[in-house]
Amino acid sequence: MKLMDNRGARIQHQSFSDLDKPLYTISVAAEILETHPRTLMLYEDARLIEPHRTSTNRRRYSQRDISKVQVIQTLTREKGVTLAGVRHILSLFEVMKKHRVEPPGELREIFDRYAALL
């Protein structure tokens, strides 16, 4: 996206794809995900997500972040995986997609959801 400043010069602004546009504050993201804002901070501390930061250092979550947290929630809540385990599984999913390796049957749906975000 390009805008003009008051002298008529073009200003280049960072543009985001629809999935990556930082839209949601931490409280709104937590409400969408039906979780506590502190949980999102824990996921960030565990290096599972990295929300965009505004110039005033406030977190802004994109739709991609929301979708990734939904994958994380499935692994932790339904599969009983720890956050450290989630980090390894997501890393393996990235390698599997890169090398076109099929996931185990019980992780197929989760893999497909995550692979669509990569």
C-alpha contacts under 8 A as a table, 3 or more apart, distances in Angstrom:
res1	aa1	res2	aa2	distance
1	M	12	Q	6.79
1	M	13	H	5.91
1	M	14	Q	7.26
1	M	15	S	5.95
2	K	10	R	6.35
2	K	11	I	5.76
2	K	12	Q	5.19
2	K	13	H	6.19
3	L	10	R	5.68
3	L	11	I	5.34
3	L	12	Q	6.96
3	L	13	H	7.72
4	M	7	R	7.57
4	M	8	G	5.28
4	M	9	A	5.45
4	M	10	R	4.59
4	M	11	I	5.81
5	D	8	G	5.40
5	D	9	A	5.59
5	D	10	R	6.38
5	D	11	I	6.52
6	N	9	A	7.48
15	S	21	K	7.98
16	F	19	L	7.72
16	F	20	D	5.48
16	F	21	K	5.01
17	S	20	D	5.17
17	S	21	K	6.01
18	D	21	K	5.44
18	D	63	Q	7.75
19	L	62	S	6.25
19	L	63	Q	5.04
19	L	64	R	5.12
20	D	62	S	5.08
20	D	63	Q	6.34
20	D	64	R	5.83
20	D	65	D	7.82
21	K	61	Y	7.90
21	K	62	S	5.21
21	K	63	Q	7.23
22	P	51	P	7.73
22	P	52	H	6.19
22	P	60	R	4.99
22	P	61	Y	5.03
22	P	62	S	4.37
22	P	63	Q	7.74
23	L	60	R	5.91
23	L	61	Y	5.84
23	L	62	S	5.57
23	L	63	Q	7.75
24	Y	27	S	7.88
24	Y	28	V	5.73
24	Y	29	A	5.65
24	Y	60	R	5.20
24	Y	61	Y	4.86
24	Y	62	S	6.50
25	T	28	V	5.30
25	T	29	A	6.08
25	T	58	R	7.84
25	T	59	R	6.15
25	T	60	R	4.95
25	T	61	Y	6.32
26	I	29	A	5.07
26	I	30	A	5.97
26	I	37	P	5.99
26	I	40	L	7.57
26	I	59	R	6.26
26	I	60	R	6.61
26	I	61	Y	7.00
27	S	30	A	5.10
27	S	31	E	6.20
27	S	37	P	5.95
28	V	31	E	5.04
28	V	32	I	6.20
29	A	32	I	5.10
29	A	33	L	6.15
29	A	37	P	7.84
29	A	61	Y	6.71
29	A	66	I	6.97
30	A	33	L	5.08
30	A	34	E	5.77
30	A	35	T	5.07
30	A	36	H	5.60
30	A	37	P	5.22
30	A	40	L	7.17
31	E	34	E	4.90
31	E	35	T	6.42
31	E	36	H	7.67
32	I	35	T	7.98
33	L	66	I	7.30
33	L	69	V	7.81
33	L	70	Q	7.18
35	T	39	T	6.71
35	T	40	L	7.95
36	H	39	T	5.33
36	H	40	L	7.10
37	P	40	L	5.26
37	P	41	M	6.56
38	R	41	M	4.91
38	R	42	L	6.20
39	T	42	L	4.94
39	T	43	Y	6.29
40	L	43	Y	5.06
40	L	44	E	6.27
41	M	44	E	4.95
41	M	45	D	6.10
42	L	45	D	4.90
42	L	46	A	6.11
43	Y	46	A	5.04
43	Y	47	R	6.32
43	Y	48	L	5.32
43	Y	49	I	6.09
43	Y	83	L	7.70
44	E	47	R	4.95
44	E	48	L	5.71
44	E	49	I	5.04
44	E	50	E	5.88
44	E	51	P	7.80
45	D	48	L	7.62
46	A	49	I	7.95
46	A	83	L	6.97
46	A	84	A	7.48
46	A	87	R	7.99
47	R	50	E	6.89
47	R	87	R	7.80
48	L	87	R	6.23
49	I	65	D	6.69
49	I	68	K	7.62
49	I	69	V	7.63
50	E	65	D	7.78
51	P	59	R	5.85
51	P	60	R	5.69
51	P	61	Y	5.17
51	P	62	S	7.32
51	P	65	D	6.90
52	H	59	R	5.80
52	H	60	R	5.13
52	H	61	Y	6.36
52	H	62	S	7.85
53	R	56	T	7.58
53	R	57	N	5.06
53	R	58	R	5.28
53	R	59	R	4.79
53	R	60	R	6.03
54	T	57	N	4.94
54	T	58	R	5.22
54	T	59	R	6.61
54	T	60	R	7.16
55	S	58	R	7.48
61	Y	64	R	7.99
61	Y	65	D	5.76
61	Y	66	I	6.89
62	S	65	D	5.06
62	S	66	I	6.38
63	Q	66	I	4.97
63	Q	67	S	6.15
64	R	67	S	5.11
64	R	68	K	6.08
64	R	117	L	6.54
65	D	68	K	5.06
65	D	69	V	6.16
66	I	69	V	5.18
66	I	70	Q	6.33
67	S	70	Q	5.03
67	S	71	V	6.52
67	S	117	L	7.75
68	K	71	V	5.12
68	K	72	I	6.31
68	K	114	Y	6.75
68	K	117	L	7.42
69	V	72	I	4.82
69	V	73	Q	6.00
70	Q	73	Q	5.00
70	Q	74	T	6.24
71	V	74	T	5.13
71	V	75	L	6.37
71	V	110	I	6.42
71	V	113	R	7.13
71	V	114	Y	6.61
72	I	75	L	5.17
72	I	76	T	6.16
72	I	86	V	6.71
73	Q	76	T	5.12
73	Q	77	R	5.58
73	Q	78	E	7.67
74	T	77	R	5.36
74	T	78	E	5.25
74	T	79	K	6.75
74	T	110	I	7.67
75	L	78	E	5.78
75	L	79	K	4.90
75	L	80	G	6.38
75	L	81	V	5.61
75	L	86	V	6.74
75	L	110	I	7.99
76	T	79	K	5.72
76	T	80	G	4.78
76	T	81	V	4.65
76	T	82	T	6.17
76	T	83	L	7.28
76	T	86	V	7.47
77	R	80	G	5.60
77	R	81	V	7.60
81	V	85	G	5.73
81	V	86	V	6.20
82	T	85	G	4.99
82	T	86	V	6.14
83	L	86	V	4.88
83	L	87	R	6.26
84	A	87	R	5.20
84	A	88	H	6.54
85	G	88	H	5.15
85	G	89	I	6.10
86	V	89	I	5.02
86	V	90	L	6.03
87	R	90	L	5.34
87	R	91	S	6.19
88	H	91	S	5.03
88	H	92	L	6.11
89	I	92	L	4.99
89	I	93	F	6.08
90	L	93	F	4.91
90	L	94	E	6.34
90	L	114	Y	7.82
91	S	94	E	5.19
91	S	95	V	6.54
92	L	95	V	5.09
92	L	96	M	6.00
93	F	96	M	4.94
93	F	97	K	6.10
93	F	103	P	7.89
93	F	111	F	6.41
93	F	114	Y	7.66
93	F	115	A	7.18
94	E	97	K	5.25
94	E	98	K	6.20
94	E	115	A	7.20
94	E	118	L	7.53
95	V	98	K	5.03
95	V	99	H	6.16
96	M	99	H	5.24
96	M	100	R	5.62
96	M	101	V	4.74
96	M	102	E	6.98
96	M	103	P	7.38
97	K	100	R	4.85
97	K	101	V	6.30
97	K	115	A	6.66
98	K	101	V	7.90
103	P	107	L	6.28
103	P	108	R	5.69
103	P	111	F	6.90
104	P	107	L	5.51
104	P	108	R	6.20
105	G	108	R	5.11
106	E	109	E	7.57
107	L	110	I	5.35
107	L	111	F	5.92
108	R	111	F	5.06
108	R	112	D	6.08
109	E	112	D	5.14
109	E	113	R	6.27
110	I	113	R	5.18
110	I	114	Y	6.20
111	F	114	Y	5.16
111	F	115	A	5.81
112	D	115	A	5.08
112	D	116	A	6.20
113	R	116	A	5.44
113	R	117	L	7.04
114	Y	117	L	5.31
114	Y	118	L	6.89
115	A	118	L	5.28
